[in-house]
Amino acid sequence: MATPHPVTQDTLSAARALQPMLRSRAPDIERARRLPADIAEQFARAGFYRMAVPQRIGGLELPAAEMMDTIEAVARADASAGWCVMIGAGSGMSAAYLEPEAAARIYADPMAITGGSNTPTGRAVREGDGYRLTGRWPWVSGGNNCGWLKGISVVLEDGKPRLLPNGMPDARMMVFPASQATLIDTWQVAGLNGSGSGDMEVTDIHVPAAYSYSLVTDAPREAGPLYRFPPFGLLALGIAAVALGNARAAIDDLVELAGGKKPQGSRRTLAERAGAQAELARAEAQLRSARAFFHEAIGEAWTRASAGNPIDVEGRALLRLAATHATRSSADVVRMMYELGGGSVLYASHPLQRRFRDAFAATQHMMIAPPTWELAGRVLMGLPTDASML
């Protein structure tokens, strides 16, 4: 186990303090196509990866809104860095589902960083006290800095998927030391380059049953309100927090540019042009409105969870709806700022071109994809709905 380090409790203040450093290193993060190890270590020292880890084993177990505000603040400096914080923090939820000894082995170290993939492309065969696991998973953001990795895997019996009572395959999250996996650099993409979200692969490794859990059939072992939140809903909220921070930064970038930029053929700066002023105002209203709904949905769910009540299907649908709306509204805001910036923002030297690419990379995640509108709408219509993915 690594030597313990003090963990900052006020993660939002820590995130804001790190913003100047992250802004200065954003081009390097982009070129490296992964989060540098020294930055990941600073994030660990600040407690970012322990925001969802239970207090029982030394985690912060923060309120959901505080966790999202921290992710948003990091993303305001660099969206890829914010994405890695979002994934690493969300992975800490595993500690609430794993058997206590396994959770303590992984997360008692305050510098622990975990990550993985929610794509069910692994194959797990029951063997003795655990599973024999083989698989390859995509989207392993920040995997190069992780000590432990995880991937959802379909459980096989007699060579066929074991089925749940609802007829769906039994898919369990398998957690294993990162040293047992091979990371594969497939991350040649348009946006969120610095998240390093390539593939990972394992072949014929043994995973003890204590290091596996199901997000569908297993209940969390912790009683705090954070663990009454739906895990897929928290993932969607984290994506939205990254998008909100990125959009706020895009407005910052445009305002800075507008003060000195004179459109071709004009003696007035962009800031002095009425059309630019109106477009900026519309973007500001759109972003603030999306963020307000985002925090309203989180607040209502937190109040219910804090009273010891489960978050009902409608509340879960509103969380997903707020996350999808925030992510897609944020992308629209970034597009508005990008278009206002004109030819200046086409250059790699200007941060708005990266903000633009990062914004639309975030919209591609399945947790906030267009079918989310249909899922939430079905619940709002009062129709029977499979809420397992809400």
C-alpha positions as CSV (number, residue, x, y, z in Angstrom):
1,M,0.0,0.0,0.0
2,A,1.3,3.5,-0.8
3,T,2.3,5.9,1.9
4,P,-0.8,7.8,3.0
5,H,-1.1,11.5,2.0
6,P,-3.4,14.1,3.4
7,V,-6.6,14.5,1.4
8,T,-8.2,17.9,0.8
9,Q,-11.8,18.0,2.0
10,D,-12.8,21.2,0.1
11,T,-12.5,19.7,-3.4
12,L,-14.1,22.7,-5.1
13,S,-11.6,25.1,-3.8
14,A,-8.8,22.7,-4.7
15,A,-10.2,22.5,-8.3
16,R,-10.3,26.3,-8.6
17,A,-6.7,26.5,-7.3
18,L,-5.6,24.1,-10.0
19,Q,-7.3,25.9,-12.9
20,P,-4.3,28.2,-13.9
21,M,-2.0,25.2,-14.0
22,L,-4.5,23.2,-16.1
23,R,-5.1,26.0,-18.5
24,S,-1.4,26.4,-19.1
25,R,-0.9,22.7,-19.7
26,A,-4.1,22.1,-21.7
27,P,-2.2,22.0,-25.1
28,D,0.3,19.5,-23.7
29,I,-2.6,17.3,-22.4
30,E,-4.2,17.5,-25.9
31,R,-0.9,16.5,-27.6
32,A,-0.2,13.7,-25.2
33,R,-3.7,12.2,-25.7
34,R,-3.8,11.3,-22.0
35,L,-3.7,12.9,-18.6
36,P,-0.1,13.2,-17.4
37,A,0.8,11.2,-14.3
38,D,1.9,14.2,-12.3
39,I,-1.5,15.9,-12.8
40,A,-3.4,12.7,-11.9
41,E,-1.3,12.6,-8.7
42,Q,-2.3,16.2,-7.9
43,F,-5.9,15.3,-8.4
44,A,-5.5,12.3,-6.0
45,R,-3.9,14.5,-3.4
46,A,-6.8,17.0,-3.7
47,G,-9.3,14.1,-3.1
48,F,-11.0,14.2,-6.5
49,Y,-10.9,10.4,-6.9
50,R,-12.4,9.9,-3.4
51,M,-15.4,12.0,-3.7
52,A,-17.8,9.0,-4.0
53,V,-15.8,6.6,-1.8
54,P,-17.6,5.8,1.5
55,Q,-16.4,7.6,4.6
56,R,-16.3,4.3,6.3
57,I,-13.1,3.5,4.4
58,G,-11.7,7.0,4.4
59,G,-13.5,8.4,1.5
60,L,-15.1,11.8,1.3
61,E,-18.7,10.6,0.3
62,L,-19.6,14.1,-0.8
63,P,-23.1,15.4,-1.6
64,A,-23.8,14.8,-5.3
65,A,-23.9,18.6,-6.0
66,E,-20.5,19.2,-4.5
67,M,-19.0,16.4,-6.6
68,M,-20.5,17.8,-9.8
69,D,-19.4,21.3,-9.0
70,T,-15.8,20.1,-8.6
71,I,-15.9,18.2,-11.9
72,E,-17.3,21.3,-13.6
73,A,-14.5,23.5,-12.1
74,V,-11.8,21.2,-13.4
75,A,-13.5,21.0,-16.9
76,R,-13.6,24.8,-17.0
77,A,-9.8,24.7,-17.2
78,D,-9.6,21.6,-19.4
79,A,-12.4,19.3,-20.5
80,S,-10.3,16.2,-20.8
81,A,-8.9,16.7,-17.3
82,G,-12.5,17.1,-16.1
83,W,-13.5,14.0,-17.9
84,C,-10.8,12.0,-16.2
85,V,-11.9,13.4,-12.8
86,M,-15.5,12.4,-13.6
87,I,-14.6,8.9,-14.5
88,G,-12.1,8.4,-11.6
89,A,-14.6,9.9,-9.0
90,G,-17.5,7.9,-10.3
91,S,-15.4,4.7,-10.2
92,G,-15.2,5.2,-6.5
93,M,-18.8,4.2,-6.2
94,S,-17.5,0.6,-6.6
95,A,-16.5,0.7,-3.0
96,A,-20.1,0.8,-2.0
97,Y,-20.9,-2.4,-3.9
98,L,-17.9,-4.6,-3.3
99,E,-17.5,-6.8,-0.3
100,P,-15.9,-4.8,2.5
101,E,-12.5,-6.4,2.5
102,A,-12.1,-6.0,-1.3
103,A,-13.3,-2.4,-1.1
104,A,-10.8,-1.6,1.7
105,R,-7.9,-3.3,-0.2
106,I,-8.6,-1.1,-3.2
107,Y,-9.7,2.2,-1.7
108,A,-8.1,2.5,1.8
109,D,-5.0,4.0,0.0
110,P,-6.0,7.8,-0.3
111,M,-4.0,8.0,-3.5
112,A,-5.9,5.1,-5.2
113,I,-7.1,5.8,-8.8
114,T,-9.6,3.4,-10.4
115,G,-11.4,3.4,-13.7
116,G,-12.8,1.2,-16.4
117,S,-15.6,0.6,-18.9
118,N,-19.3,0.1,-18.6
119,T,-19.5,-1.6,-22.0
120,P,-20.5,-5.3,-21.4
121,T,-17.8,-6.8,-23.7
122,G,-16.1,-9.1,-21.2
123,R,-16.8,-12.9,-20.8
124,A,-16.8,-14.3,-17.2
125,V,-17.0,-18.0,-16.5
126,R,-17.7,-19.1,-13.0
127,E,-14.7,-20.9,-11.5
128,G,-14.2,-21.9,-7.9
129,D,-14.4,-18.8,-5.7
130,G,-14.6,-16.4,-8.6
131,Y,-14.6,-16.0,-12.3
132,R,-12.2,-16.7,-15.2
133,L,-12.3,-13.5,-17.2
134,T,-11.4,-12.6,-20.8
135,G,-12.4,-9.5,-22.7
136,R,-11.6,-6.3,-24.4
137,W,-13.3,-3.0,-23.5
138,P,-13.4,0.4,-25.1
139,W,-13.6,3.9,-23.5
140,V,-11.1,3.4,-20.6
141,S,-10.6,7.1,-19.8
142,G,-7.6,7.9,-17.7
143,G,-6.6,4.2,-17.6
144,N,-2.9,4.9,-17.8
145,N,-3.0,6.4,-14.2
146,C,-5.1,3.6,-12.6
147,G,-4.0,1.1,-10.1
148,W,-7.2,-0.9,-10.5
149,L,-9.4,-1.3,-13.6
150,K,-12.9,-2.8,-14.1
151,G,-15.1,-3.9,-16.9
152,I,-18.7,-5.2,-17.2
153,S,-18.7,-8.8,-18.3
154,V,-21.5,-11.2,-19.2
155,V,-21.5,-14.3,-17.0
156,L,-21.4,-17.5,-19.1
157,E,-22.8,-20.9,-18.1
158,D,-22.3,-23.9,-20.4
159,G,-20.9,-21.5,-23.0
160,K,-24.1,-19.4,-23.0
161,P,-25.0,-16.1,-21.2
162,R,-26.7,-16.7,-17.8
163,L,-30.0,-14.9,-17.9
164,L,-31.7,-12.8,-15.3
165,P,-35.4,-13.2,-14.5
166,N,-36.2,-10.3,-16.9
167,G,-34.5,-12.3,-19.7
168,M,-31.5,-10.0,-19.9
169,P,-27.9,-11.4,-19.7
170,D,-26.4,-11.4,-16.2
171,A,-23.6,-8.8,-16.6
172,R,-21.3,-8.1,-13.6
173,M,-18.6,-5.6,-13.1
174,M,-15.2,-7.3,-12.7
175,V,-12.5,-5.4,-10.8
176,F,-8.8,-6.4,-11.2
177,P,-5.3,-4.9,-10.7
178,A,-4.3,-2.7,-13.7
179,S,-1.1,-4.8,-14.0
180,Q,-3.2,-7.7,-15.3
181,A,-4.6,-5.6,-18.2
182,T,-3.0,-4.4,-21.4
183,L,-3.9,-0.9,-22.5
184,I,-4.3,-0.4,-26.2
185,D,-3.9,3.0,-27.7
186,T,-7.0,3.4,-29.9
187,W,-7.6,7.0,-28.9
188,Q,-7.2,8.8,-32.2
189,V,-10.3,11.1,-32.0
190,A,-11.7,14.6,-32.7
191,G,-12.4,15.7,-29.2
192,L,-11.6,15.0,-25.5
193,N,-8.2,13.9,-26.8
194,G,-6.5,14.3,-23.4
195,S,-8.8,11.8,-21.7
196,G,-6.8,8.8,-23.1
197,S,-10.0,6.8,-23.5
198,G,-8.4,3.8,-25.3
199,D,-9.1,0.1,-25.0
200,M,-8.0,-2.4,-22.4
201,E,-7.8,-6.2,-22.7
202,V,-7.4,-9.1,-20.3
203,T,-6.9,-12.8,-21.1
204,D,-7.8,-15.7,-18.9
205,I,-7.4,-13.9,-15.5
206,H,-9.0,-15.0,-12.2
207,V,-11.3,-12.5,-10.5
208,P,-12.4,-13.5,-7.0
209,A,-16.2,-13.2,-6.5
210,A,-15.6,-10.5,-3.8
211,Y,-14.2,-8.3,-6.6
212,S,-17.3,-8.4,-8.7
213,Y,-20.8,-6.9,-8.4
214,S,-23.9,-6.1,-10.4
215,L,-25.3,-2.6,-10.9
216,V,-28.7,-4.2,-11.7
217,T,-29.2,-7.0,-9.2
218,D,-27.0,-5.9,-6.2
219,A,-27.8,-3.2,-3.8
220,P,-25.1,-0.9,-2.4
221,R,-23.8,-1.9,1.0
222,E,-23.7,1.7,2.1
223,A,-26.7,3.6,3.5
224,G,-25.7,7.2,2.8
225,P,-27.8,9.4,0.4
226,L,-25.1,9.3,-2.3
227,Y,-25.6,5.6,-2.7
228,R,-29.4,6.0,-3.2
229,F,-28.6,7.8,-6.4
230,P,-28.8,5.6,-9.5
231,P,-25.2,4.8,-10.7
232,F,-26.0,5.3,-14.4
233,G,-27.7,8.6,-13.4
234,L,-24.6,9.8,-11.6
235,L,-22.5,8.9,-14.7
236,A,-24.8,11.0,-16.9
237,L,-24.7,13.9,-14.4
238,G,-20.9,13.7,-14.4
239,I,-20.8,14.0,-18.2
240,A,-23.1,17.1,-17.9
241,A,-20.8,18.6,-15.3
242,V,-17.9,18.4,-17.8
243,A,-20.0,19.9,-20.5
244,L,-21.2,22.8,-18.3
245,G,-17.6,23.6,-17.3
246,N,-16.4,23.5,-20.9
247,A,-19.3,25.8,-22.0
248,R,-18.6,28.3,-19.3
249,A,-14.9,28.4,-20.5
250,A,-16.0,28.9,-24.1
251,I,-17.9,32.0,-23.0
252,D,-14.8,33.2,-21.1
253,D,-12.7,32.6,-24.2
254,L,-15.1,34.5,-26.4
255,V,-15.3,37.5,-24.1
256,E,-11.6,37.7,-23.9
257,L,-11.3,37.5,-27.7
258,A,-14.0,40.0,-28.4
259,G,-12.3,42.8,-26.4
260,G,-9.5,42.9,-28.9
261,K,-10.9,41.4,-32.1
262,K,-12.1,43.7,-34.9
263,P,-14.0,41.9,-37.6
264,Q,-12.7,42.3,-41.1
265,G,-13.9,45.6,-42.5
266,S,-14.9,47.1,-39.2
267,R,-13.4,49.7,-36.9
268,R,-15.3,48.3,-33.9
269,T,-14.2,45.4,-31.8
270,L,-16.4,42.3,-31.7
271,A,-17.4,43.3,-28.2
272,E,-18.9,46.6,-29.5
273,R,-21.1,45.0,-32.1
274,A,-24.8,44.7,-31.2
275,G,-25.2,41.3,-32.8
276,A,-22.3,39.8,-30.8
277,Q,-23.7,41.3,-27.6
278,A,-27.1,39.7,-28.2
279,E,-25.7,36.3,-29.1
280,L,-23.5,36.3,-26.0
281,A,-26.6,37.2,-23.9
282,R,-28.6,34.4,-25.4
283,A,-25.7,31.9,-24.7
284,E,-25.4,33.1,-21.1
285,A,-29.2,32.7,-20.5
286,Q,-29.1,29.2,-22.1
287,L,-26.2,28.0,-20.0
288,R,-27.5,29.4,-16.8
289,S,-31.0,27.9,-17.4
290,A,-29.5,24.4,-18.2
291,R,-27.3,24.6,-15.1
292,A,-30.3,25.7,-12.9
293,F,-32.4,22.7,-14.0
294,F,-29.4,20.4,-13.5
295,H,-29.0,21.5,-9.9
296,E,-32.7,21.5,-9.3
297,A,-33.0,17.9,-10.3
298,I,-30.0,16.9,-8.2
299,G,-31.3,18.9,-5.2
300,E,-34.7,17.3,-5.3
301,A,-33.2,13.8,-5.6
302,W,-30.7,14.6,-2.7
303,T,-33.6,15.8,-0.4
304,R,-35.4,12.5,-1.0
305,A,-32.3,10.4,-0.6
306,S,-31.3,12.2,2.6
307,A,-34.7,11.4,4.1
308,G,-33.9,7.7,3.6
309,N,-36.2,7.3,0.7
310,P,-35.4,5.7,-2.7
311,I,-35.3,8.0,-5.7
312,D,-38.4,7.0,-7.6
313,V,-38.6,6.4,-11.4
314,E,-39.8,9.9,-12.1
315,G,-36.9,11.4,-10.1
316,R,-34.4,9.2,-11.9
317,A,-35.9,10.2,-15.2
318,L,-35.5,13.9,-14.3
319,L,-31.9,13.4,-13.4
320,R,-31.2,11.9,-16.8
321,L,-33.3,14.5,-18.5
322,A,-31.4,17.3,-16.7
323,A,-28.1,15.7,-17.6
324,T,-29.0,15.3,-21.3
325,H,-30.4,18.8,-21.5
326,A,-27.3,20.3,-19.8
327,T,-24.9,18.4,-22.1
328,R,-26.6,19.3,-25.3
329,S,-27.4,22.9,-24.3
330,S,-23.7,23.3,-23.4
331,A,-22.7,22.1,-26.8
332,D,-25.0,24.6,-28.4
333,V,-23.5,27.4,-26.3
334,V,-20.0,26.4,-27.4
335,R,-21.1,26.3,-31.0
336,M,-22.5,29.9,-30.6
337,M,-19.2,31.1,-29.2
338,Y,-17.2,29.3,-31.8
339,E,-19.2,30.9,-34.6
340,L,-18.9,34.4,-33.0
341,G,-15.1,33.9,-32.8
342,G,-14.7,33.8,-36.6
343,G,-11.6,32.7,-38.4
344,S,-9.4,33.4,-35.3
345,V,-10.7,30.3,-33.5
346,L,-9.8,27.9,-36.4
347,Y,-6.2,27.9,-35.3
348,A,-4.9,25.2,-32.9
349,S,-3.4,28.0,-30.8
350,H,-6.9,29.2,-29.8
351,P,-8.7,27.3,-27.0
352,L,-12.1,27.8,-28.5
353,Q,-11.4,25.2,-31.3
354,R,-10.6,22.7,-28.6
355,R,-13.7,23.6,-26.6
356,F,-15.8,23.1,-29.7
357,R,-14.4,19.6,-30.4
358,D,-14.6,18.6,-26.7
359,A,-18.2,19.8,-26.5
360,F,-19.4,17.6,-29.3
361,A,-17.3,14.6,-28.2
362,A,-19.2,14.7,-24.9
363,T,-22.6,14.6,-26.7
364,Q,-21.7,11.2,-28.2
365,H,-21.8,9.3,-24.9
366,M,-24.7,6.8,-24.7
367,M,-25.8,8.1,-21.2
368,I,-26.9,11.4,-22.7
369,A,-27.6,10.3,-26.3
370,P,-30.9,11.1,-28.1
371,P,-32.7,8.0,-26.9
372,T,-32.5,9.5,-23.4
373,W,-35.2,12.0,-24.4
374,E,-37.5,9.1,-25.3
375,L,-36.8,7.3,-22.0
376,A,-37.6,10.4,-19.9
377,G,-40.6,11.2,-22.1
378,R,-42.0,7.8,-21.6
379,V,-41.8,8.2,-17.8
380,L,-43.4,11.6,-18.0
381,M,-46.2,10.1,-20.0
382,G,-46.9,7.7,-17.2
383,L,-46.1,4.7,-19.3
384,P,-44.6,1.4,-18.0
385,T,-40.8,1.8,-18.4
386,D,-37.8,-0.4,-17.9
387,A,-35.9,1.8,-15.5
388,S,-32.8,-0.5,-15.1
389,M,-30.7,1.9,-17.1
390,L,-32.1,5.1,-15.5
